[in-house]
Amino acid sequence: MVNPGSGTNKTGFGVVFQTNRVLKKDRRHLLTSPPGKITLPPIEVYLEDSITIVLDSREVLSGVCGANDGNLRVIEGSLGGRIAARGNEIRLEGVDEAGVRRFRTMMDSLIAAVREGESPSPEYVQALAGVIPRPEAGAGGERFTPPAGEAPQENPEPEGAAPAGLPLKTGPELMRETLIQIPHGFTRVFPRTMNQAWYILGMRSRDISFCVGPAGTGKTYLAIAEALRLVLSKKIRKLVLTRPVVEAGESLGFLPGDLTQKINPYLRPLYDAMESLIPYETIRRMEETRSIEIAPLAYMRGRSLNDSVIILDEAQNTTKEQMKMFLTRIGQGARAIITGDITQIDLPKRIDSGLLHALSILSGMEGIHIAYLNTADVVRNPLIKKIIQAYDNEKKY
């Protein structure tokens, strides 16, 4: 249905908009801000559930769309609508008002990145989609709340909000600031959710960072990526890897080889992450120059680790005594990153977990950051999220 007040709107750039008023809304946003030219205010024509972006530069359009429109396919999957690129226009249909707002925010960020000389990849766009708040923020996944007396309640901030003590930033701004660029690395690492972005920012702004979350949320991967960035850019001298030697439900007996060979199976997840980020030759060279050290947790008493980044993985399986010993090893210029999943504790008694105890007594302490991830932050495989939710639901009955 067309209302009587329809008409045509011409701009100084030769673009003609048909301003027919129908029962739907259409938004046309003319983005014409090449360097050195005046930016005109956006021109919007309201039709329901759709938006058309008109770009004045074919180069910007190509950068935004990506190879074979790969970036648009990622945006389409994130918003759930239909996207088509024709000429110098990108049109989104089939989304609600909130989807239109998210689309405009994503496009503004992509266009700004292209104008600054970047070539956004589908991975970049997927990360961007993850850090832009959704209208149902907070409902995407349950945060784990430990039983009474075991650990503190979750942060009072709403989902995706800045944790206490960290600066307020928008999603796209936070993603660009928490980008992890590893020298000689295979690729840049982007946070895929707001919680992951706050985790990275916490690692960079605090001497001790805890990250608690279920499997597949990127706890270890992001810790390794940030540690490699610090070491390979010569900001920190050495990377120290450690974890408690606790089997998951079965005993492997005595393992052959020297101390490093005995503990290597337990640290394999950390090496898997490294091998996906940097060439094996770089890892071998770091080992030869002792830029990487494997330090069994049981043998760390009495040491002082200076100018190092220390990663304690699977910290839920430390005892209270081990956790205290580890935290007091941190010396001058050192940073510690402690990761763990408090739903998978392999100790004989759950209440003996050093991670649970540390969270309960160190929460809110200056210089310590605690990041909580949840099922909405699972990025390993979409099926992992469903598996975790199934197990959580089974525990409720």
Stockholm file with secondary structure:
# STOCKHOLM 1.0

chainA/1-397         MVNPGSGTNKTGFGVVFQTNRVLKKDRRHLLTSPPGKITLPPIEVYLEDSITIVLDSREVLSGVCGANDGNLRVIEGSLGGRIAARGNEIRLEGVDEAGVRRFRTMMDSLIAAVREGESPSPEYVQALAGVIPRPEAGAGGERFTPPAGEAPQENPEPEGAAPAGLPLKTGPELMRETLIQIPHGFTRVFPRTMNQAWYILGMRSRDISFCVGPAGTGKTYLAIAEALRLVLSKKIRKLVLTRPVVEAGESLGFLPGDLTQKINPYLRPLYDAMESLIPYETIRRMEETRSIEIAPLAYMRGRSLNDSVIILDEAQNTTKEQMKMFLTRIGQGARAIITGDITQIDLPKRIDSGLLHALSILSGMEGIHIAYLNTADVVRNPLIKKIIQAYDNEKKY
#=GR chainA/1-397 SS CCCTTCCEEECTTSCEEECCCCSSCEEEEEECCCTTSCCCCCCCCCCTTEEEEEESCHHHHHHHHCGGGHHHHHHHHHHCSEEEEETTEEEEESCCHHHHHHHHHHHHHHHHHHHTTCCCCHHHHHHHHHHSCCTTTTCSSCCCCCCTTTSCCCCSSCTTCCCTTSCCCCHHHHHHHTCBCCTTCSSCBCCSSHHHHHHHHHHHHCSEEEEECCTTSSHHHHHHHHHHHHHHTTSSSEEEEECCCCCSSSCCCCCCSSHHHHHHHHHHHHHHHHHHHSCHHHHHHHHHTTSEEECCGGGCTTCCBCSEEEEECSGGGSBHHHHHHHHTTBCTTCEEEEEECTTCCCSSSGGGBHHHHHHHHHTTCTTEEEEECCGGGCCSCHHHHHHHHHHHHHHTC
#=GC SS_cons         CCCTTCCEEECTTSCEEECCCCSSCEEEEEECCCTTSCCCCCCCCCCTTEEEEEESCHHHHHHHHCGGGHHHHHHHHHHCSEEEEETTEEEEESCCHHHHHHHHHHHHHHHHHHHTTCCCCHHHHHHHHHHSCCTTTTCSSCCCCCCTTTSCCCCSSCTTCCCTTSCCCCHHHHHHHTCBCCTTCSSCBCCSSHHHHHHHHHHHHCSEEEEECCTTSSHHHHHHHHHHHHHHTTSSSEEEEECCCCCSSSCCCCCCSSHHHHHHHHHHHHHHHHHHHSCHHHHHHHHHTTSEEECCGGGCTTCCBCSEEEEECSGGGSBHHHHHHHHTTBCTTCEEEEEECTTCCCSSSGGGBHHHHHHHHHTTCTTEEEEECCGGGCCSCHHHHHHHHHHHHHHTC
//
